Amino acid sequence: MTKRFFLPESELPRQWYNIQADMPTKPLPPLNPATREPVTVDDLSHIFAHECAKQELDTTHAWIDIPEPVYEMYKYYRSTPLVRAYALEQYLDTPAHIYFKNESVSPLGSHKLNSALPQCYYCKQEGVTNVTTETGAGQWGAALSYAAKVYGLECAVYQVKVSMQQKPYRSSIMRTFGAAVIGSPSMSTRAGKDIITRDPSHPGSLGTAISEAIELATTTPNCKYTLGSVLNHVAIHQSIIGLEAEKQMQMAGEYPDIVIACFGGGSNFGGLAFPFMRHNLFDGKHTQFIAAEPDSCPKLTRGEFRYDFGDSAGYTPLLPMYTLGHDFKPANIHAGGLRYHGAGVIVSQLLKDGYMQGVDIPQLETFEAATLFARTEGIIPAPESAHAIAATIREAKRCKEAGEQKTILFNLSGHGLIDMTAYDQYNNGDLVNYSYHKS
Ligand SMILES: *Cc1c(COP(=O)(O)O)cnc(C)c1O
């Protein structure tokens, strides 16, 4: 029995997939909040690399070439394995076939590097010398710190002050790669100074960190801001996951009936799902696509579709998205990467049009699933990825009840080896559920 499927180097994808070009209903345009006019590539290029800004608004090109130097970097860790989870299947005694794409084997332990590399590459090409970003849990900041080093860029990461204290190892990782890590709010920006003057013991939030990072990008020459989720160009880069998986499923002689990924802003979900979704759009396939979000931050299942800001400070363009409101304060769950108020623009339109569905999962169920996965497959998953595992287990149990042999494919977006405090709390019985209640 073959358990893992790898692509030979000659089969690695040379292009990313941009589903915007193939969507029956194109996403609504992002708007300038002051004028309510659609933003242009030039507007976005003030903050982001020009090439990323172009990809962000590209609704015509379905295939985008992966630059040769990025392809060469991908070869360090791609293809990632497609794994048949025989032990999990056996434990669940399900007729379902369960496969997972293992993005946790990237050097930084999550899928985030797939977009950090091209974003830094484009910055370098365009004469940028510095990149900046915000990070909560730290997965994105860690990936960006390494990618910046690869292309000789200086990197400054604003990390939410309280997460910096709660998860000290992630800042250690970023500093090891040579990034400057600044706890936000800080005295290094006007926005930070204003906050500290008003409240000297402010714990920081993604809102304060984004404000500081954007201020640094717009006031420093040759400095660009980068984002690790939510935006369309990030989902385009992540399509490498699904394009590889498509070929690997072929090697396994199967095609997925159900595709599942956890959902923060939508990049690992879109990355795995969109290449398969194009066969629903064009080739009469009927794959079901499930995005698994926390019960405490359920924008897909209980959010509202409308224009909203991408950040809590209101600095970004207005985006047409499923949202809980940009001032929504999520509970302090351990899946830090899923504590975001909105869904990416592409996913929001696809959900509205019925091409996919969301499910929301309580925190304790995710840790139960994570523990079962660890004990059967030997990998400790990131608390974020545990949402995809929990959704997969629900489907596998449904297959057992119905006596149906379905093929399920889910994305293991990252490992949880630096999230062991969360596992300790779970093992000690100290974790609780936080359900969302509309205020
Ligand atoms: C950031 C992160 C996520 C959530 O981001 P998406 O853009 O929704 O993919 C999920 N899993 C891991 C391991 C992450 O680091």
The ligand as a MOL file (V3000), in Angstrom:
LIG
                    3D

  0  0  0     0  0            999 V3000
M  V30 BEGIN CTAB
M  V30 COUNTS 15 15 0 0 0
M  V30 BEGIN ATOM
M  V30 1 C -2.2590 31.3830 9.1090 0
M  V30 2 C -2.6590 29.9870 9.2410 0
M  V30 3 C -3.9680 29.5580 8.9040 0
M  V30 4 C -5.0740 30.4840 8.5040 0
M  V30 5 O -4.8800 31.2620 7.3610 0
M  V30 6 P -5.6270 30.9940 5.9860 0
M  V30 7 O -5.2730 32.1790 5.1610 0
M  V30 8 O -7.0960 30.9020 6.2420 0
M  V30 9 O -5.0760 29.7450 5.4300 0
M  V30 10 C -4.2560 28.1970 8.9890 0
M  V30 11 N -3.3290 27.3070 9.4070 0
M  V30 12 C -2.0750 27.6790 9.7370 0
M  V30 13 C -1.1110 26.6320 10.2010 0
M  V30 14 C -1.7030 29.0310 9.6610 0
M  V30 15 O -0.4580 29.3970 9.9860 0
M  V30 END ATOM
M  V30 BEGIN BOND
M  V30 1 1 1 2
M  V30 2 1 2 3
M  V30 3 2 2 14
M  V30 4 1 3 4
M  V30 5 2 3 10
M  V30 6 1 4 5
M  V30 7 1 5 6
M  V30 8 2 6 7
M  V30 9 1 6 8
M  V30 10 1 6 9
M  V30 11 1 10 11
M  V30 12 2 11 12
M  V30 13 1 12 13
M  V30 14 1 12 14
M  V30 15 1 14 15
M  V30 END BOND
M  V30 END CTAB
M  END
